Structures are given as C-alpha cells and as structure tokens.
Amino acid sequence: MKSVQISLNSIDKVKAFVNEVTKFDSDFDLVSGRYVIDAKSIMGIFSLDLSKPIELNIHNDAQIDEILAALKDFIV
C-alpha cells in the first residue's frame, strides 16, 4: 500500500479524479480525520472536508508507478 496527499479543491477536480481512479481495477481509500471512504465514490468525496489535502491510500503495488503518473495533477 502507498499513501500520498492529494488536493481536490474544486468540483471539476473531483470529477476528473474519480474518472482517473475508476480506470484502475484496484482499491483506493480517502482518509480525512476519522473518516475513510472509497475514492471511487463521488458522493463520498463530497462528504469530506475538501478545503485541505486528503490522504489517498492506494492498495495496488503492482501498478503503483502507472497510478501515480495518472494522478500527478492531484498529488500535493
């Protein structure tokens, strides 16, 4: 598992982020405080505090370089 900090500070960024993570057949979790939600759930993302960076946990070590390259625009 790999953890990175991401920023989703606009509706367009949230949409683009969900579109990118759904391309991968892996599990992604977003952690904000004590809340952990599925990163592929757009409704779940909007329930978080998006004013500050959020921790993204990527549960796929095999494709980690490809995933990080696809998400480079969101990583803080």
One Martini backbone bead per residue (centre of mass of N, CA, C, O) as a GRO file, in nm:
protein
   76
    1MET     BB    1   0.098   0.035   0.020
    2LYS     BB    2   0.013   0.374  -0.072
    3SER     BB    3   0.074   0.717   0.035
    4VAL     BB    4  -0.099   1.027  -0.046
    5GLN     BB    5  -0.136   1.365  -0.113
    6ILE     BB    6  -0.438   1.542  -0.191
    7SER     BB    7  -0.619   1.773  -0.414
    8LEU     BB    8  -0.989   1.873  -0.395
    9ASN     BB    9  -1.090   2.211  -0.467
   10SER     BB   10  -1.300   2.103  -0.694
   11ILE     BB   11  -1.538   1.974  -0.889
   12ASP     BB   12  -1.358   1.908  -1.136
   13LYS     BB   13  -1.142   1.751  -0.976
   14VAL     BB   14  -1.325   1.528  -0.873
   15LYS     BB   15  -1.417   1.417  -1.145
   16ALA     BB   16  -1.132   1.356  -1.258
   17PHE     BB   17  -1.043   1.167  -1.032
   18VAL     BB   18  -1.264   0.950  -1.062
   19ASN     BB   19  -1.197   0.883  -1.357
   20GLU     BB   20  -0.910   0.777  -1.297
   21VAL     BB   21  -0.960   0.553  -1.071
   22THR     BB   22  -1.170   0.379  -1.248
   23LYS     BB   23  -0.943   0.261  -1.448
   24PHE     BB   24  -0.875   0.094  -1.196
   25ASP     BB   25  -0.830  -0.242  -1.046
   26SER     BB   26  -0.860  -0.095  -0.748
   27ASP     BB   27  -0.802   0.022  -0.426
   28PHE     BB   28  -0.937   0.331  -0.283
   29ASP     BB   29  -0.857   0.557  -0.015
   30LEU     BB   30  -1.000   0.813   0.187
   31VAL     BB   31  -0.845   1.028   0.438
   32SER     BB   32  -1.037   1.218   0.695
   33GLY     BB   33  -0.945   1.174   0.976
   34ARG     BB   34  -1.200   0.937   1.068
   35TYR     BB   35  -1.245   0.912   0.761
   36VAL     BB   36  -1.337   0.641   0.529
   37ILE     BB   37  -1.332   0.629   0.171
   38ASP     BB   38  -1.422   0.574  -0.143
   39ALA     BB   39  -1.261   0.707  -0.427
   40LYS     BB   40  -1.509   0.616  -0.634
   41SER     BB   41  -1.696   0.812  -0.458
   42ILE     BB   42  -1.841   1.109  -0.515
   43MET     BB   43  -2.023   1.137  -0.264
   44GLY     BB   44  -1.805   1.078  -0.053
   45ILE     BB   45  -1.616   1.315  -0.120
   46PHE     BB   46  -1.836   1.543  -0.055
   47SER     BB   47  -1.826   1.463   0.267
   48LEU     BB   48  -1.567   1.607   0.276
   49ASP     BB   49  -1.293   1.806   0.353
   50LEU     BB   50  -1.168   2.006   0.072
   51SER     BB   51  -0.974   2.244   0.195
   52LYS     BB   52  -0.778   2.003   0.236
   53PRO     BB   53  -0.573   1.767   0.234
   54ILE     BB   54  -0.576   1.421   0.131
   55GLU     BB   55  -0.558   1.086   0.196
   56LEU     BB   56  -0.418   0.836  -0.024
   57ASN     BB   57  -0.492   0.491  -0.062
   58ILE     BB   58  -0.301   0.239  -0.233
   59HIS     BB   59  -0.400  -0.107  -0.332
   60ASN     BB   60  -0.130  -0.120  -0.558
   61ASP     BB   61   0.192  -0.228  -0.635
   62ALA     BB   62   0.210  -0.305  -0.942
   63GLN     BB   63   0.080   0.001  -1.053
   64ILE     BB   64   0.201   0.256  -0.908
   65ASP     BB   65   0.335   0.427  -1.136
   66GLU     BB   66   0.081   0.458  -1.312
   67ILE     BB   67  -0.099   0.590  -1.099
   68LEU     BB   68   0.080   0.836  -1.028
   69ALA     BB   69   0.079   0.951  -1.316
   70ALA     BB   70  -0.237   0.991  -1.334
   71LEU     BB   71  -0.229   1.168  -1.037
   72LYS     BB   72  -0.029   1.423  -1.051
   73ASP     BB   73  -0.246   1.669  -1.042
   74PHE     BB   74  -0.331   1.592  -0.720
   75ILE     BB   75  -0.062   1.597  -0.599
   76VAL     BB   76   0.115   1.763  -0.327
   0.00000   0.00000   0.00000
